[in-house]
Amino acid sequence: MRFKTFLSAAALLAAGPAFAQAPPAARGSHTATVAELAALCATPQTDANFASADGLCRGFIAGFAQYHAVMTQPGTRHRPLFCVPDPAPTGAQAGAAFAAWARSNPQVSNELAVDGLARWFIATYPCPQPPARRLAR
């Protein structure tokens, strides 16, 4: 019985710091929007923040594409949402194309960046349609 009481007390003490933290919004957490990602991807090379902006843009796009590739590789139950050609565009080409797409689609500017990026990939790199199945007679 004492051991159970000890475990309960230890669990409560360990959880204390988690309960003492401010809610995420109060800590200044932020989720990027399509407009914010597009602005990073459109940062000119002459801008003092170009290296950081370019790295964030390319990293976000590459991370999303790699996650999609892993989740839809042969042998998984997921079909690809988009099919990037081979050779794939460079990071700079992808960033510029996403920024241009975002400017052309202002209605999605306040969506989560990951949602807008998925929309862009799907619109830009659609997968070929599988051949129609013949009905058995």
Buried (B, 14 or more C-beta within 10 A) or exposed (E): EEEEEEEEEEEEEEEEEEEEEEEEEEEEEEEBBBBBBBBBBBBEEEEEEEEEBBEBBBEBBBEBBEEBEEEBEEEEEEEBBBEBEEEEBEBEEBBBBBBBBBEEBEEBBEBBBBEBBBBBBBEBBEEEEEEEEEEEE
